[in-house]
Amino acid sequence: MSYFQPSFDARSAAVRVRFGAGIRHKLADEIGRLGCHRALILSTPPQADGAMQLAADLKGLATGVFTRAAMHTPVAVTDDALAHARSVDADCLVALGGGSTTGLGKAIAYRTDLPQIVIPTTYAGSEATWILGQTENGVKTTLTDPKVQPEVILYDAELVRTLPVDMTVTSALNAMAHAAEALYAENRNPMSTMLAIEGLRAFAAALPRVIENPEDLDARGETLYGAWLCGTVLGQVGMALHHKLCHTLGGSFDLPHAETHAVVLPHVIEYNALAVPDLLAPVTEIFGGSSPGRALFDFARSMGAPTALRDLGLKRDDISKAADLATRKPYWNPQPVTRPAIDELLLAAWAGDPPAA
Ligand code: NAD
C-alpha cells in the first residue's frame, strides 16, 4: 500500500526523543544538554513519591517539586505552580506523569517559555503535541503555540508498568483515537498516515500482551512506542467528530477523559467509514473484523474496556443535549454531521450496542 498524496502540507516539531527501559536515569544529562541547572519537577498527588525520587536522584539539579497537577489543567493550579517556579528560580520543567502533569508543564511553559522535559507514564500522547487545553470557571479552551511543545521526551517503559490495567486499556484507546482520526484528517499527509498506521499496529500487537502480563517490559515498551506515534500524529493533523464528541461529553457532562474516548471511538469510526472506507481499511486489516468500527469495538471489548456511556455516568436524557452541543457549530468531518445521525450514534454508544453502519 502507498501513502502517497499528490499534494500536501506537513509540519514536524523539533523534539528530542529518547526511548528505553531505565532512560529516566539520563535526566541529569538532558537537563545539562539544555544548559539548565534548576529543574522544577511536576506530578499529580498520587505520583508525588516518584517526583520526589526523581528530585533526589538529580541531587543539586532539582530546585523544587510541585505535586498538584490536575485533570484538564485548571488555571488556578497553574497560577500556584507558576508562583512556585518563580520562587525557586526554576530554569526548566520536568513533568513526570500522564496528560494532566504534561498539561501543567505546558501551561507554565506557555507563560514563561521555560524548556520542558516530559517523562510520560500513560499513553495520552500530550508530550508530543503543541496543544494546550486549560480550564477556567468550568470552561475548557484549547490553544496551539510553539512554546507549548516540550523540547525533550524520555519514554521509559519501566514507568508505565504501574499503570493499572483498566487505565492501561482506556489510555491506549485514547491514543489510538488520535491515530484513527488522523487517517481521514483533512490536512493529513503521507507521514502522518504512516505514523498513524504504525501506532495502531503497535497497540494491536502489544496491548493484549500487556493485559496478559502488565509487567512485560517489552510489551509495555511497544505500547509506549505506539503512544509516541499516536501523540506525534495528534500534533501534526486536525481531528474531527470523535474528538468533538469526547470534548463535549467531558466538558459539559464531566465524563472521564480516556474512558469516553474508549466508548465513542468505534461508533465514530463506523460512521465515518461510510464516507471514507478506503482510508479506514487499515483499521480493519490491523484489528481484524467485518468493518473498522466493529473491529475496534471487538478489540476494545476483548481488552475489557468500557463500552457504554451510561456506565460512565451519562443519563439517557443527556443524549439529546450532547448531540445538540456537538452539532451546534459546523466543523470538518468526512461524513456530514447531522443531528439525527449523532442522536443515533450517541444512543448506541450510551447503550453499549455494537456500532451500526
Ligand atoms: P492523567 O495524567 O490525569 O493520569 C490519570 C491518573 O493516573 C492520575 O491520577 C495519575 O497520577 C495516574 N497515573 C499516571 N500514570 C501512572 C502510572 N504509570 N502508574 C500509576 N498511576 C499513574 O490522565 P491522562 O489520560 O494521561 O491525561 C488526561 C489529560 O491529558 C486530559 O486533561 C486531556 O485533555 C489531556 N491530553 C492533552 C493532550 C494534548 O495534546 N494537549 C493529549 C492527550 C490528553
Residues whose N, C-alpha, C, O or C-beta is under 5 A from the ligand:
A	BS01	NAD	T44 P46 Q47 M71 H72 T73 G97 G98 G99 S100 T101 T121 T122 A124 G125 S126 T129 I131 L132 G133 L159 V160 T162 L163 P164 H257 A258
